[in-house]
């Protein structure tokens, strides 16, 4: 690979980290149904079955008396009893035959399955789908003031993403962290699941991938009519066995703070704190900021990466190294 302190070597590594491999040559087959059926009663039933399977009798306060159980988690009749519903009515909900529920029924099911905040919101969206108007092409443009704000941040990596996980903008440190080049607008989900370099960059890749999958599922319940988002889901469902496995577990979560680890080829291991801040314009866009604890080894390495990225940029543009 050569001397990584040399700007030309640093530039090559930084670009290599961010190559995205698109293997979308197959025609959509079984995954075509991922988007079409996701917000129907069928998806509601699949979500409830997944949460029922994840709930243990012990957590639900049900005595088993040591008898063997033929199903993972709770039985349908047990959930129905906990929710105060008839077994037949709850079975119809799980079978996708009756997904229009009253507030009281939604709350009773959420309570019986001990759903968290994100899961309750997801259940409500499936039971009462309210499609949101998608941004038009003009509103898709990023305001120069937002891009200037991102570029002004020098002590942390900054990214702007839309609800489809498209990277709409990033600062120089963000580019160096993920090997991006100016003008690129890759999709963060495609990078995570289809780019081997991104997998190598993240030592906790499985946990990071599981979190992103649950965020995508949560987001797609808010935008059920977004064909572009559906296409991303279809593509990943076909091309990535990991995404398919995680997607089919029906886990959901909201965007929030995270601790993310990196094994960067230039500066080594870093632990960064990540925050997501939604823009107040209602477009679903958010700023993702990654920083390191002041005085920490990760902070020193992040500063080193900033310096290396600056030298590589000067070398590429013909300036002095």
N, C-alpha and C positions, 0 to 999 in steps of 0.2 A: 504493500500500500504506500510505502514511502514515508518520509519524514512528515508527521502530521503538524509540526510547527511551521512548515512551509505553506504559504497561502494557497498555492495551487493544489496541494494535497488536501488541505482543509476544505477547499471549494468542492473537490471531487467527492469527499466523504459526505459533506452536507447535502449535496444533490442526490447522492446514492441512497441516503436515508429515506427520501421522500418519493421514490419511484412507485407509482401505483400500477398494479397489474390488473388490467381489465380482461377477463376471460369470458366475456359475455358473447359467445358465439352460438349457444344453443337456443333453440326456439322455446318460448315459455310453454311449460307443460303443466305438471301437477301444481306448481306454485301459482298458476293463474288464479287459483281460488283464494290465495292468501288475502289479496286486497278485496275481492268481490264479496267474500262471506264474513270478513272480519267484524263488521258492525251489525250483523244480523243476529237473530235469536240463536243461530248456531254457534257464533262466537261467544255469546253470553253463556250458553250452556257449557262450552269448552272451558271457559274461565272458571265457572263455578265448580266444575268437576276437578280442575287442577287444584283449586284452593281446598276443596273437600278432601282430596287425596293427601294434601300437605298437612292437614289438621289431625293431630293424634287424639285418641279418646281421652288420654290423660290431660291434655290441654283443655279439652272441652268439658272435663269433669264427669266423664262417662265411665262407669265401672264395667270392666270386662270379665271379672271373676276368673281370669286366667284361661278363658275359652279361646280357641284359635279363631282367627278372623280371616275371611277369604278375600277381603278388599283392603287396599292401602288406605289409611286414614279413616274417615267416617263413612257410614252407610247413608244412603239418601234419607231413609226414614229417621235416622238420628239427627241429621241436619234439619229436617222438617219439624221434628219435635222440639228441638232447641229454638227454632224460629217461630214456633206456634202456628205452623201451617199444616195442612193435610199433606200426607205423603204423595197423593195423586197430583195435587196442585204443584208441589215442588218438583216432582218428576217431570211434569209438563214444561216447567221453566228450564230445567236442565236439558230437555230434549229439543228446545228451541220452538216449542209450540205455543208458548204463552210468555212473551217477554215484556209486555206492557204491565208494569207493576205500580202500585200505589207507593207513596212515600213510606208508609208504615211497613209494607212488605219489604221494600228495599232495605230499610233500617234493620228489620228483624233478621234478614239473611246476613247482612254485614255484621251484625252483632254475633250471630250464631257461628260464623266462620272467623270471627275475630280479625276482620280486615283492618289494615292500617289506613291512613289518610289517602294515600295514592290509590290503593285498591278500592276504597269507597268511591272516590271520584270516577275511577274507571268503570265500576259497576253502574253508577248513575248514568254515565255517558252511553253505555251499551243499552241500558233499559230505556233511556230517553235521548236518542241521538239528535243532536242539534248541529247540523253542519255549519261551519264558519265560512264566511265569504273569503275566498283566497285573494291575496294581493294581485293587482294587475301588473302588467309589464313595467309601467312607469314607476309604481311604488316599489318595485323590486330593486331599483337602483339605490345604491348606498350613498347617503349624503356625504359630500367631501369633508364636512366637519367631523363626522364619526370616524372616517379613515384617518384624519389628522390627529384626532384624539388617541387612536390606537398607536399611530407612529410616534407620538410624543412620549409614550411609556418606554423607558429605557432600562428599568430595573426589574421588569417582569415580562414574561411572554404574554402576548395579548392576541386574541382571535375573535373574529365576528362570524357567527354561524346563524343560518336560518333554521326553521323548524325541520327542514329536510336533511340537516347535517351538512349542508354545503358550506365550505369555508369562503366567506365573502371578502375577508380581509384579514391581515395579520401584520404584526410589526417585525422588525429585523430579528429580534431574539426568538420570536415564535417560529420564524422561517428557519433559523439555525437549529432550533430544538427538534423540528420534524423534517428538516431537509427540504423545505419548500422554496420555490423560486417566485420572484415578483410576477404578477399577472396570472398565476395559477389559481384555479378555483376548484380544487378537488373536493370530493365528498368524504367527510371524516369517517363515516361508517364503512365505506368501501376501502379506505386506507387501512382501517383497523382489521378488517376481516380478509382482505385480498392482497395486502402488501406484506410480504415476509419481512421486509426491513422494519416496518412498524411493529410487527410482533416481536422482533428481536430487541426493539427499543424499550419495550415495556415488560419488565420481569414478572409483573402481576397481570399478564395479559388476560388470563381467563377471567379474573375478577373484573377487570376493566371492560372486557367484552360483554360479560353478563350484565353489567350495569348499563352499558350503552344500549343493549338489546331491550332491556326493560324500559329505558327512556324512550326508545323509538316506538315501542308498543303503546306507551302512555300517550305520546305525542300524536300518533296516528288515530287514536280515539277522538282527538280534538279536531283532526282534519280528515274525516273519513272519505271525502270526495276529492282529495288531492291525488291526481293520477301520477304525478311525478314522484311523490313519496311512496305510493304503492309500487311503482316500478323499481325503486331502490330496494324495497322489501322483497319483491319477486326475484330480483337479480341475486340478492344475497341468499335467499332461500334455496336457489338452484345451485349457486356456485360455492357456497360455504357450508360444509357439514356442521361446523361449530355453530354458525348462526342458526341453522335449521334446528339443531338440538336445543339451543337456548330459547329461540322464538317459541318453540312448541311447548315450553314449560309455562307459558302465559304469566310470566312475572312482570310487574309494572313498578315503576318508581318515577319520582319527580327529579328534575334537575336541582342540584344543590351542591354544597361544599364537598370537597373530596381531597384525599391525600393520594398522590400518584407518584409512583417510582419510575425512574428512567435509568437505563444503562446506555449512556450516550457513547458512540464510538470515538468521540474526540476528548471528552472530559471525564468520562466514567459515570459512576453511580450518583444519582441525585434523588432527593425526596422533596417534592414540591407540593405546596398547598394550592388548591384550585377553587376558584369561586365563579359562579355563573350569575350574571346580572342581566335581566331582561330589559330591553329598551322600552320606553313608555309610549311607543307609537302604535302598539297593538299588532305589529307584524309578526310577532313570534321570534324575532331576532334577539340574540343574547351575546353579551361579551363574556368570554371565558378568559380569566386571568390566572396565570400560574406564577407563583413566587416562592422564594425560599426564606427560611427563618434567618433574620439578621445575625451575622457572626457565625453561622453554621458552615460546615464543609460544603453543603449543597449550595449555599450562597456564593462561596468562593468559586465553585465550579461554574455556576451560572454566570458570574462575572467574567470568568475565563472564556466561556463560550461566546459571550458578547464581544470580547476583544478579537477572538478568532474569526467570528462572522464578519466583523468590520474589516479585518485584514483581507479576508477572502473576497469581500465586495470590492475593495479597492483594487485588488489584483485583476478581478474580472473586468472592471471598467477601465483598466489600463493605468490606474494611479500607482503611486509608490506603495510598496508593501510595508 
